Amino acid sequence: MPPTQMASQAGLVEENLQAYWMPFTPNRQFKADPRILVSAEGMYYRSADGRKILDGVAGLWCVNAGHGRRAIAERMQAEMARLDYAPSFNFTHPAAIELAGRLAAMSPRGLNRVFFTNSGSESVDTALKIALAYHRARGHGERQRLIGRERAYHGVGFGGLSVGGLGNNRKAFGPLLAGAGHLPHTLDLEHNAFSRGSPAWGAHLADALERLATLHDASTIAAVIVEPVAGAGGVLPPPQGYLRRLREICDRHGILLIFDEVITGFGRLGEAFAADFFGVTPDIMTLAKGLTNAAVPMGAVLVRQEVHDAFMQGPPDSVELFHGYTCSGHPLACAAGLATLDIYRDEQLFQRAAATAPHFEQALHSLRGEPHVVDIRNQGLLGAIELEPAPDGRNRAAEVAMRCYRKGLMVRGLATNVIALSPPLIIEKSEIGELRDTLADALRDLA
Ligand code: PLP
């Protein structure tokens, strides 16, 4: 459909569309053929041209409880009618206190102190700052290096970019934070293609941290941050034993371990957090996305009590951490968070995801042998199909994603020729079948 017609269908004006500079989007291509979503319910979006679109990615890996949740909207409305805003510095409000308590109670062992933010990027930068300030508070201000990993995505703040490992996201923005280092990523198709869940090969890649600790001296390293399952870098499940090995090396050298659970949190792997799923507890954990079912922006950083308590010194009227956001713990976001946690609990969505995961795995791996498919990976309700790069450098995954959209399915085509899948946890078997068949069609179309 021509753009003007599409825009007018959605009650929009072409000029307004041009005014909107869209994030992480080829703006000129998009505006020539816009994809406009006008409503959503359950597993489906509805587009401006009246089509139903199956949501294979939970929006942007975030609408874990599915779309159009009345209970979330109603709680947000009630909170807004009562309290539109309370300052987050020196004041707070009941919903923020309650949500902090709920998160502390459900988090992995000992991560019982909660700092609110408004996005995953802010959570990551907050976590990195807490790590640096923690060491300083304990008299180890020389621990200033932050270690990330190749192919990691930790949002778009300067901290997250510095430890992130996606070249396109970094290259335009200068040298970033001094002293950031990177572990190697864990994907090696020679050794771990078509693994189901965590690949058997690759735990030794964690030993690169030991090498960095030798190179820089461990006493200069503040923290290591990893996504337990790398998401936007291509959905890379950690090799078996890899996270445990990282934990051991961190412990040996007094390095803080940060899990960025912005995607893996809130049931994506069939447990509340990836830390639970893998049985490895970090010192700090970053959250966002599924925290409010993405009904409103919110993030949080959960911290081990010991890390928090290191800050609680000096005169009691002194600020312990010079950090925070105007809208940290905003009433609207806290209301959404509380209602979302209720849904996860009452509908047992994490358990449901765990029960659905084997079926999802089976369906994805049945696409082996379709044109251009060189790898299929999955963990919980995260999945990826990697395609052979096109000889002319075209991103085949982006093309497949576009074809899927025309056929009524939303998936993500990542820059690395990977089609990413991350459906809402409420997905039914029949919808997994629809997703699989549409993908197969789109892959064959491309051949
Ligand atoms: N960390 C991870 C692991 C993510 O996947 C993302 C977003 O996809 C972020 C951080 C950044 O979150 P936001 O886009 O809310 O800033």
Residues whose N, C-alpha, C, O or C-beta is under 5 A from the ligand:
A	BS01	PLP	S119 G120 S121 E122 Y153 H154 G155 E227 G231 D260 V262 I263 A288
